[in-house]
Amino acid sequence: MSISVRNIKGIIGVINTPFTSENKIDTDSLEKYVEHSLKCKVAGFLVLGLAAEVHKLAHDEKLLIAETVVKKTDGKVPVIGGTAATCQNERINLAKEFSESGCDGILVNIPFENEHSFISDVKAISNNISGFMMLQDWDFHGHGIPINIISKLFSELDNFKCLKIEVVPAGIKYSQVGDATNGKLHLSGGWAGTQMIEALDRGVDAFMPTILHDVYGMIYHLHSNGKREEAKMIFNKLLPIISFSHQHLDISIHFNKRLVHRQGMFATPNVREPILKFDEYHENIADELIDYAIQLGENVEKE
């Protein structure tokens, strides 16, 4: 389908990787997740982001996941394929194969070490993408990709349309990137939209949570329709979940899988090793918060 990136507004569902009890990719669970998220009116899907335990997946497993989601989505919303990998050749190969399998966009995740190598690697991947390119600006220890590099790439690469910002702090960078690109670069907030109200105030286009797409979607809808206080009230109810589950990426993976398992989408909450241990204290708190999260979703559905 023909994608107008500027029309990708709202919630982009980030998909954890479901595993069977035999530790295989569970395509049936993937399909259930996609179906549920479409009912929640997501604006798109991101497959094989960092939350997908992507570095524990074989190449053929990555292709299977992307192909399954593309097929199940059936052109209703765009699908973005993530190319996080340990080497540049694999990133390029994934970009090619995801484009060929029907992904509308490609998420490019490259650690920023220096300007020359970063620009060279991004351009090499850009040349192998048939749709749009989204850069992932992930840095939980700093400010991420320098603004001047983002601006340079945006001016030189026609298919660089989107930026997913996940840095500390994210808020000011949303505005800085928006100013540097004259508001023309599509901006998404990741990491469960932890700064969602601030990001909405700053004009961010989309958010990428893994769970509770109905709740996040309602927040976006209310804010976009001038009901900031109502949006803030619902967002504030999410904060206990965000506070616990986003201590660390691995904790969020454990929690999110347990939640979607309880919701009937994933057949198991299984994760792959190596991963941070989720002990009995985590489990007790997670069970309490999952009850709370399910109730929150039911209340939003009634509104």
Number of C-alpha atoms within 10 A of each C-alpha: 11 8 13 10 16 13 11 19 20 24 30 28 26 25 26 26 29 29 21 17 12 8 12 11 18 19 19 14 21 22 20 16 23 22 15 16 24 19 10 19 16 24 22 25 25 25 27 25 22 20 20 21 20 20 15 13 15 10 13 9 15 24 17 16 21 24 21 18 25 26 13 15 19 13 15 13 19 25 25 29 33 28 27 22 17 11 9 16 13 14 24 22 15 24 29 20 18 26 21 14 17 22 30 25 27 31 24 26 20 23 15 16 9 9 12 10 12 16 16 11 16 21 15 15 21 23 13 17 22 18 21 21 25 25 21 24 24 22 17 12 9 12 18 20 22 13 16 12 14 19 17 13 15 19 11 10 14 11 18 23 20 23 22 23 27 25 22 15 16 22 21 14 19 23 17 13 22 20 14 16 17 10 14 14 22 22 27 26 28 24 22 20 22 20 15 23 21 16 23 20 12 14 16 23 21 26 30 25 22 26 21 20 25 22 23 26 22 22 26 25 17 16 18 16 9 10 13 17 13 13 23 18 11 17 20 12 14 19 12 12 19 16 10 16 22 16 10 10 16 20 18 20 25 22 26 23 25 21 23 23 17 17 14 14 21 26 20 19 21 19 21 12 9 9 13 12 11 13 8 9 8 15 14 10 14 23 15 11 19 19 12 16 21 15 12 17 16 13 11 15 12 6 6
